Amino acid sequence: MKIIGINASPRGSKSQTLRLVKAVLDGAKESGAETELVDLCKLDIEYCNACGTCYATGECIYDDDFVELYRKILDCDGLVLGSPNYFRSVTAQMKTMIDRMGDTVHCQLLTGKYGCSVATTGSPTSNEVTDYLNEILIGLGANAVGQAGASPNIPGQMEAAEKQAFSLGQELVEAIRTKKIYLDPDSYSLEISKISKISSQNHSI
């Protein structure tokens, strides 16, 4: 079982989000999973230009670091997405990665996989980012297991969130092992097919 943790904070080793991503991976590793941490901000990833080539041919027009990262994402069993809250959303690095995953949503390439999200914020609003990231996971076909977040400015929150994140990693492994279903795949696939059809019709947006 392979679980990939992606940290989208540009703060490097000082990142509080990194602490939570690592905590999830630690919990997963203790439960028997093989884990890998990816520092998204060290990668060279071009912006998506909405050409549609990826879901038309299965290949992207760009040859950059996303190609190898995407291979890891498609090969893993579980995915941990982590980002600090920047103006009520994810960092630019995380959004750039998500935008490059057009064929993932159109073709539901993460179907059968599991994921979770973590976030940190300067105010008590980490759920804005974790809710968004879990919706992204579901939109790509995966099962969203849960989330953990904290405001490092509030005493005790990071410590509590790290414990929650560790347990989340264990829950992620258990969900993968038992193939737990969090959403009716048939009804959701129908909604995604409708969205993909509308997106294709408005491809010039």
C-alpha positions as CSV (number, residue, x, y, z in Angstrom):
1,M,0.0,0.0,0.0
2,K,1.5,3.4,-1.1
3,I,0.4,6.7,0.3
4,I,1.7,10.0,-1.1
5,G,1.6,13.2,1.0
6,I,1.8,16.5,-0.9
7,N,2.7,19.7,1.0
8,A,1.9,22.9,-0.9
9,S,3.3,25.3,1.6
10,P,6.2,27.5,0.4
11,R,7.7,27.7,3.9
12,G,9.9,24.7,3.6
13,S,11.0,23.1,6.8
14,K,9.3,25.9,8.8
15,S,5.9,25.0,7.4
16,Q,3.2,24.2,10.0
17,T,1.2,22.5,7.2
18,L,4.2,20.2,6.7
19,R,3.9,19.1,10.3
20,L,0.3,17.9,9.7
21,V,1.1,16.2,6.4
22,K,3.9,14.4,8.1
23,A,1.6,13.4,11.0
24,V,-0.8,11.8,8.6
25,L,2.0,9.9,6.9
26,D,3.4,8.8,10.3
27,G,0.0,7.4,11.2
28,A,-0.3,5.6,7.9
29,K,3.3,4.2,8.2
30,E,2.6,2.9,11.7
31,S,-0.4,1.1,10.2
32,G,1.7,-0.6,7.6
33,A,1.7,1.7,4.6
34,E,4.6,2.8,2.5
35,T,4.7,6.6,2.5
36,E,6.3,9.4,0.5
37,L,6.4,13.1,1.1
38,V,6.4,15.5,-1.8
39,D,7.3,19.2,-1.4
40,L,5.2,20.7,-4.2
41,C,6.9,24.1,-4.0
42,K,10.2,22.6,-5.1
43,L,8.7,21.3,-8.4
44,D,8.6,23.1,-11.7
45,I,5.0,22.9,-12.9
46,E,3.6,25.0,-15.7
47,Y,0.2,26.6,-15.6
48,C,-2.7,24.7,-17.4
49,N,-3.8,26.5,-20.6
50,A,-7.1,24.5,-20.9
51,C,-6.1,23.1,-24.3
52,G,-7.9,19.8,-23.5
53,T,-5.1,17.6,-24.9
54,C,-4.8,15.7,-21.6
55,Y,-8.2,14.2,-21.6
56,A,-8.4,13.9,-25.4
57,T,-5.1,12.0,-25.8
58,G,-4.0,11.0,-22.3
59,E,-0.9,13.2,-22.5
60,C,-0.1,16.8,-21.5
61,I,1.6,19.2,-23.9
62,Y,4.1,20.1,-21.1
63,D,7.1,18.1,-20.1
64,D,7.9,19.3,-16.6
65,D,7.9,18.0,-13.0
66,F,4.2,17.4,-13.0
67,V,4.6,14.3,-15.3
68,E,6.5,12.4,-12.6
69,L,4.3,13.7,-9.8
70,Y,1.2,12.7,-11.7
71,R,2.6,9.2,-12.2
72,K,3.0,8.9,-8.5
73,I,-0.5,10.1,-7.8
74,L,-2.0,7.6,-10.3
75,D,0.1,4.7,-8.8
76,C,-0.7,5.4,-5.2
77,D,-3.5,4.0,-3.1
78,G,-3.9,7.0,-0.8
79,L,-3.3,10.7,-1.3
80,V,-2.8,13.4,1.4
81,L,-3.3,17.0,0.3
82,G,-2.0,19.8,2.5
83,S,-2.1,23.5,2.1
84,P,-2.1,26.6,4.3
85,N,-5.1,29.0,3.9
86,Y,-4.1,31.8,1.6
87,F,-6.9,34.3,1.3
88,R,-9.6,31.7,1.9
89,S,-8.2,29.2,-0.6
90,V,-5.2,26.9,-1.3
91,T,-1.7,28.2,-2.3
92,A,-0.9,29.0,-5.9
93,Q,1.3,25.9,-6.1
94,M,-1.6,23.6,-5.0
95,K,-4.0,25.2,-7.4
96,T,-1.6,24.9,-10.3
97,M,-1.2,21.2,-9.7
98,I,-5.0,20.7,-9.4
99,D,-5.6,22.7,-12.7
100,R,-3.2,20.3,-14.5
101,M,-5.4,17.3,-13.5
102,G,-8.1,18.0,-16.1
103,D,-8.1,14.4,-17.4
104,T,-8.4,13.1,-13.9
105,V,-11.8,14.7,-13.4
106,H,-13.1,14.0,-16.9
107,C,-12.0,10.4,-16.8
108,Q,-12.4,9.9,-13.0
109,L,-8.9,8.5,-12.8
110,L,-8.8,8.4,-9.0
111,T,-11.8,6.1,-8.8
112,G,-11.1,3.5,-6.1
113,K,-8.4,5.6,-4.4
114,Y,-8.7,7.3,-1.0
115,G,-7.5,10.6,0.3
116,C,-7.7,13.2,3.0
117,S,-6.7,16.8,3.6
118,V,-4.9,19.0,6.1
119,A,-4.5,22.8,6.4
120,T,-3.3,25.5,8.7
121,T,-4.5,29.1,8.9
122,G,-3.9,32.4,10.7
123,S,-7.5,32.4,11.8
124,P,-10.0,29.6,12.9
125,T,-10.9,28.8,9.2
126,S,-8.8,25.8,8.2
127,N,-12.0,24.0,7.2
128,E,-12.3,26.4,4.2
129,V,-9.2,24.7,2.7
130,T,-9.8,21.2,3.9
131,D,-13.4,21.2,2.7
132,Y,-12.2,22.4,-0.7
133,L,-9.5,19.8,-1.0
134,N,-11.8,17.0,0.0
135,E,-14.3,18.2,-2.6
136,I,-11.5,18.1,-5.2
137,L,-10.6,14.5,-4.2
138,I,-14.2,13.5,-4.6
139,G,-14.4,15.3,-7.9
140,L,-11.4,13.3,-9.1
141,G,-13.2,10.1,-8.2
142,A,-11.5,9.3,-4.8
143,N,-13.1,8.7,-1.5
144,A,-12.5,11.5,1.0
145,V,-11.7,10.0,4.4
146,G,-11.5,13.1,6.5
147,Q,-9.5,16.2,7.4
148,A,-7.5,17.9,10.1
149,G,-6.6,21.6,10.5
150,A,-5.4,24.2,13.0
151,S,-4.5,27.8,13.6
152,P,-0.9,27.8,14.9
153,N,-1.7,31.2,16.5
154,I,-4.1,29.6,18.9
155,P,-2.2,27.8,21.8
156,G,-2.6,24.0,21.8
157,Q,-4.3,23.8,18.4
158,M,-1.3,22.4,16.4
159,E,-0.6,19.8,19.0
160,A,-4.2,18.6,18.9
161,A,-4.3,18.8,15.1
162,E,-1.1,16.6,14.9
163,K,-2.8,13.9,17.0
164,Q,-5.9,14.2,14.8
165,A,-3.8,14.0,11.7
166,F,-1.9,10.9,13.0
167,S,-5.3,9.2,13.6
168,L,-6.4,10.3,10.2
169,G,-3.4,8.5,8.6
170,Q,-4.4,5.3,10.4
171,E,-8.1,5.7,9.3
172,L,-6.9,6.3,5.7
173,V,-5.0,2.9,5.8
174,E,-8.0,1.1,7.3
175,A,-10.3,2.6,4.6
176,I,-8.0,1.4,1.9
177,R,-7.8,-2.1,3.4
178,T,-11.5,-2.5,3.8
179,K,-12.4,-0.6,0.6
180,K,-14.8,1.5,2.6
181,I,-17.3,3.5,0.5
182,Y,-18.0,7.1,1.5
183,L,-20.1,8.1,-1.5
184,D,-22.4,6.3,-3.9
185,P,-20.1,6.0,-7.0
186,D,-22.9,5.5,-9.5
187,S,-24.8,8.7,-8.6
188,Y,-21.7,10.7,-8.4
189,S,-20.3,9.5,-11.7
190,L,-23.6,10.6,-13.3
191,E,-23.1,14.1,-12.0
192,I,-19.5,14.2,-13.1
193,S,-20.4,13.1,-16.6
194,K,-22.9,16.0,-16.8
195,I,-20.2,18.4,-15.6
196,S,-17.7,17.1,-18.1
197,K,-20.2,17.4,-21.0
198,I,-20.9,21.1,-20.0
199,S,-17.2,21.7,-19.7
200,S,-16.5,20.3,-23.2
201,Q,-19.2,22.5,-24.7
202,N,-17.7,25.6,-23.0
203,H,-14.1,24.6,-23.7
204,S,-13.1,28.1,-24.8
205,I,-13.6,29.5,-21.2
